[in-house]
């Protein structure tokens, strides 16, 4: 359960921890000027709020083009009642236009027809190449600034 008293919008120096709507729009505008691979990577971070390490595990099989969702495997360490680590997925709704872009750029629908391609990561990148660092990092800013589809 989320402890609301631990949530903060500002750091101890009073600086905002998250992007505002204008900054999110600027991030998307910059992403849309990039090659398809980088654009879709940035847009996926934006629309899903996933961690970069979670993004690297997204496969065509986890994308529901007709349902408008992406299933993301949570990499947070979760435990069941017996204390065993358990795998959890969360399904995130994303805009249809974004799914069209993702499908066009990465051939999602075609990849879903092949078991091998459907289970291969969409972005063939290492954690180092997309800037994943241990501990608190700038990736948190985007992840926790995800707009809702109802009020983006």
N, C-alpha and C positions, 0 to 999 in steps of 0.2 A: 504494500500500500504506500502511496506517495505521501510523504510528510510535508504538508504545505508550509510549515515553519522553516523548512530547509530551502525552499525555492527563493531565488533572488533575481531581481532584474538588473541590479547594479553590483559592481565589485566593491571592495572595501574603500576604494578611492572615489567612489561615486560614478565610475564609468559604466555605461550600458554594456551588458553582456550579450545582447542580441541585436540583430539587424531590425531596423524599422521598415515600413512599407516602401519608402523611397529607396533605401539601400538595397532591398530585395529586388526592386524593379531595375536598378542599375546593374546588379549582379546578373540578372537574366538578360539584360540588353548586351552586356559584355559577352556572356556565354553564347548568345545567338550570332556573334561575329566570328566564332571559332569553327574549326572543322567539325564535322558531324560527330566524331567520337567524343571530342571534348565537350561539345555543346550538349549532347545527350547525357553525358556523365554529370555535368553541372546542373542540368535541368532535373535529373533524377534526384540529386541531393536536395534541390530546392523543393520539388513537389512531394517527396516522400518524407523528408526529414530524417533519412537514415544516416547512420554513421558511414564514413568512407569505407571502413572495413566491411560493413554490411553490404554496401553497394557492390563490392568486388565479388560477392557471392550470388548476385542476382543472375538468374539464368532465364532463357526464353520460357522454360516450363513454369516459371513463377509469375509470368505475366498473363493476365486475363484480358485480352484485347476486347472481347465483347462485353465483359463485365466491368471494364474500366478500373481494374485494380492491379497492384503489384504486391505479391507476398514476400515479405522480408524476414529472413531468419535473424532473430535477435541474438546478438553476440554477448549480451549482458549475461553474467553468470547467474542462472536461475536454478533453484533447487526445489525438488518435490518434498512432500511431507517426510519422506524417509531420508532426506538429505542428499539424494542423488541428483547429479546435474541433469537438467532436462532441456530439450530443445523446444524453443517456442517460436512461432511465426506470428507476424501481425500483417494484416491485409490493409493496404492503404489505397484509398481512392485517388485517382489522378485524372486530369482533364483528358478528354478524348483527343484533342488536337496534339497533346504531348504524346499519347500512345501512337498516333499516326506517325509522328516524327520518329519515334523510337523504332517502330516497325519498318519504316522506309530506310532508316540509317543502318539498321542491324539485321534486317530480314527475319524478324521475330516469327511471323506466321509460318514462313517456310522452315525455319529452324525447329519449330514445334512438331514438324512431321517426322523428324529423325530423333530417335532416342539419344544418340550421341551428341548431336548439336543442341538438343533441347536442354541437356543437363550441363553444357559447357558455359562458363561465365561469359556474359556479354562483353565485358571489358577485360581484355587480356593484359592486365597491368598488375604490378606488384604494389604492396602497401607503400613502399618507399616512393614510387613514381607519382602517387597522388597526394603525398604529403601527410601521411598518417604518422602521428607522433604518439608516444606514450604519454599518459597524463592528460591534463587539460590543454586544449589547443584551440586554434582558430576555427577548426571544423565544427566545434560546438555552436559557434555563432550562427552558422547556417542551419544546422540541424534543429536547433530550438527556436528558430524563427520561421518555421514552416507555416505558410498561410493556410487557412481552411479553404476548401473549395466553395464554401458558401459565403465567404466574405473577403476573398483575396483582393 
